[in-house]
Amino acid sequence: MTNTLSIGLSAGLASALLFASVSTGSAFAMALFYAAPLPILITGLGWRHYGALLAAVTAAAVLALALNPIFLVAFLAGIGVPAWLLAYLALLARPNARGELEWYPVGRLLFWAAMIAAAGVSVGVIGLGTSETAYTAALRGIVEQVLRLQTDTPADKPLALPGVEDVDAAVKLMVVVLPLTAAVLSMLTVLLNLWGAGRVVRASGRLVRPWPDLTEVRMPAFAATVFAAVALLSLLGGLVGILAGLFAATLAVAYSLTGLSLLHAITRGYSGRGFMLATSYVAIMLFGWPLLFFVFAGLADAFLDIRRRQPGSRGPSGPKGPLGPGNPPPAPPAANDQ
């Protein structure tokens, strides 16, 4: 217990330092800022969820005392609680009929990462205004202020952006895109940190969960209903539509990741697998829109179980239903990486 307390406190201090590094404004500091959840996740995976919770609270308290009391809530909502919750869920397990532990499916972790990221940004949106008009005006003011600082444009002069003819349209587009980008970036950041934390803890020999096969990741069936509901609500407009759009965006990213997992699974054994994978990723990075194909692929696999229909496919790798509460008893780490 003493060891967990010391690890949790140390991880909290490290996370606070990573978070505060953004104040320097350098590109390297931004990379450190995005790694702020990493110490909390490492603590959660290696020393259980109560160590991660202690780390999150410690980091928030340090930031509140050293910088501003507002960081007590901001850090917990945006970084601390999401990291703690995902570490907690990752170590959930229950025994099956054969006495083996069934671990919380990675697809469900994806779902909750999407929901948590969208919820965190939603809190920020509501904090700017409780109506669409108030929120849009507040965010537009922030965007214009940042652009004026970047372009050295005084407040008493019209805002001008290099290479942009219609500045007003550009600002409106930023107001629409910024919250969506923030939600997606928050989700991807915490997932990347979760993967990195798992690798670190696994290398140390403290990871009790066997390393999952990432080519077997599928979203749970109920996620499609949630996705359809928030996608429809996003069409309503107003503040409700804006908030629903955040959840739709993060769930779309989650489905695109399962679609990419499907691509890795069904191309196993093909001689041109490397070319197919490289072409897909390059197309996504260059054009963006091919990612929509993988969103639909992930949705289709959730219902049709496409990878199981492939020749030589294996049986299901994990449970389909929700797992019970609590952490599992310690189990030896997997001997081989799948």
C-alpha positions, -999 to 999 in steps of 0.1 A, spaced: 0 0 0 28 24 9 45 16 -25 12 24 -43 9 57 -24 44 68 -33 40 58 -70 7 76 -72 21 108 -57 51 107 -79 30 100 -110 8 129 -101 37 153 -99 51 140 -132 17 145 -149 14 180 -135 48 189 -149 39 176 -183 7 195 -183 23 227 -172 50 225 -198 26 239 -224 30 273 -209 65 276 -225 48 276 -259 74 255 -277 66 226 -301 84 201 -278 63 214 -248 31 206 -268 43 170 -271 50 168 -234 15 183 -227 -2 155 -247 18 129 -227 2 142 -194 -21 112 -191 8 87 -194 20 87 -158 -16 82 -146 -22 54 -170 11 36 -161 2 38 -124 -33 25 -131 -22 -5 -152 8 -13 -130 -5 -4 -95 -43 -6 -99 -69 20 -104 -67 36 -69 -31 45 -76 -42 62 -108 -69 81 -90 -44 93 -64 -21 104 -93 -49 123 -110 -60 141 -78 -24 149 -69 -17 164 -104 -49 185 -103 -41 198 -68 -6 208 -77 -17 226 -108 -44 244 -88 -20 256 -62 8 265 -85 -11 280 -114 -48 286 -110 -76 270 -90 -96 264 -123 -71 237 -132 -85 215 -103 -116 209 -124 -100 213 -158 -73 187 -153 -96 162 -137 -123 165 -164 -100 166 -194 -71 143 -184 -72 129 -149 -106 111 -147 -105 98 -183 -71 83 -178 -81 68 -144 -114 54 -158 -97 37 -189 -70 22 -167 -98 8 -144 -118 -6 -173 -87 -22 -189 -81 -43 -159 -117 -55 -154 -122 -92 -158 -144 -121 -148 -139 -159 -147 -156 -179 -174 -170 -215 -172 -135 -229 -177 -121 -209 -148 -102 -185 -172 -103 -148 -169 -122 -129 -196 -108 -94 -199 -127 -62 -207 -129 -61 -246 -107 -35 -263 -137 -25 -284 -155 -14 -253 -125 6 -242 -127 24 -276 -164 31 -271 -158 46 -236 -127 66 -248 -150 82 -275 -177 90 -250 -154 104 -224 -136 126 -249 -168 140 -263 -182 145 -227 -151 164 -217 -153 188 -246 -190 192 -241 -183 205 -206 -161 232 -222 -187 240 -247 -214 245 -221 -189 265 -201 -187 290 -229 -224 294 -232 -257 277 -225 -272 286 -258 -259 283 -294 -258 321 -298 -238 327 -265 -215 297 -272 -207 308 -308 -201 344 -298 -178 334 -270 -158 309 -291 -156 334 -320 -142 360 -297 -115 336 -285 -106 326 -320 -103 362 -332 -82 371 -302 -58 343 -309 -56 352 -346 -49 388 -338 -21 378 -315 -6 355 -341 -8 381 -369 0 412 -347 -33 428 -356 -44 456 -332 -80 454 -319 -90 486 -336 -81 473 -371 -99 447 -393 -85 412 -389 -65 400 -420 -51 365 -426 -23 359 -451 -37 341 -482 -73 343 -470 -98 365 -488 -129 359 -468 -117 361 -432 -152 360 -417 -159 327 -434 -126 313 -422 -133 323 -386 -168 308 -388 -153 275 -401 -128 275 -372 -157 279 -347 -174 249 -362 -143 227 -365 -124 235 -333 -147 216 -308 -149 186 -331 -111 186 -335 -106 190 -298 -129 160 -290 -112 137 -316 -77 148 -306 -86 142 -269 -97 107 -277 -67 98 -299 -43 112 -273 -57 92 -244 -58 60 -266 -21 65 -277 -11 71 -241 -30 40 -230 -12 19 -256 22 34 -245 14 28 -209 5 -8 -216 38 -13 -234 58 2 -205 40 -18 -178 42 -50 -199 79 -45 -203 83 -41 -165 64 -74 -159 36 -58 -139 9 -60 -165 -16 -86 -153 -37 -85 -185 -24 -105 -215 -16 -82 -244 -47 -81 -266 -47 -89 -303 -54 -55 -319 -65 -71 -351 -95 -85 -333 -110 -52 -321 -147 -46 -327 -171 -21 -313 -199 -35 -291 -233 -39 -308 -251 -13 -287 -226 14 -299 -242 15 -333 -275 26 -317 -258 53 -298 -239 64 -329 -272 66 -349 -289 85 -321 -262 112 -318 -258 115 -355 -295 122 -359 -295 147 -330 -265 165 -345 -289 174 -375 -312 193 -352 -289 223 -349 -287 245 -318 -265 237 -288 -280 202 -287 -269 196 -322 -234 209 -315 -230 186 -284 -244 156 -303 -220 162 -331 -191 159 -307 -202 124 -297 -209 114 -334 -174 126 -344 -156 106 -317 -177 75 -323 -169 78 -360 -132 78 -352 -137 47 -330 -154 29 -359 -127 39 -383 -101 24 -359 -121 -9 -358 -123 -7 -396 -85 -5 -398 -83 -34 -374 -105 -54 -398 -82 -45 -427 -52 -58 -407 -71 -90 -399 -84 -99 -434 -51 -92 -451 -32 -117 -430 -14 -142 -452 -18 -122 -484 14 -116 -503 5 -79 -510 -5 -71 -474 23 -46 -469 13 -27 -500 -24 -27 -492 -18 -14 -457 7 12 -468 -16 24 -496 -46 27 -472 -27 47 -446 -11 70 -472 -45 77 -488 -59 86 -454 -31 109 -445 -32 126 -480 -69 129 -486 -87 122 -453 -120 111 -469 -109 74 -473 -113 72 -435 -151 72 -441 -147 38 -458 -132 24 -427 -160 39 -405 -185 19 -426 -163 -11 -425 -162 -10 -387 -199 -6 -386 -204 -36 -410 -181 -58 -390 -199 -51 -358 -231 -66 -373 -218 -91 -399 -187 -104 -381 -167 -101 -414 -134 -113 -401 -149 -146 -389 -161 -153 -424 -125 -153 -437 -108 -186 -444 -87 -198 -415 -103 -173 -391 -101 -180 -354 -129 -181 -329 -139 -151 -308 -110 -138 -287 -130 -122 -259 -164 -119 -243 -193 -101 -260 -212 -90 -229 -203 -64 -202 -179 -75 -175 -185 -72 -138 -171 -45 -115 -139 -48 -96 -103 -56 -105 -92 -92 -112 -67 -111 -90 -31 -108 -103 -23 -131 -132 10 -137 -149 16 -116 -180 13 -133 -214 44 -151 -225 39 -142 -262 27 -112 -280 -2 -122 -303 
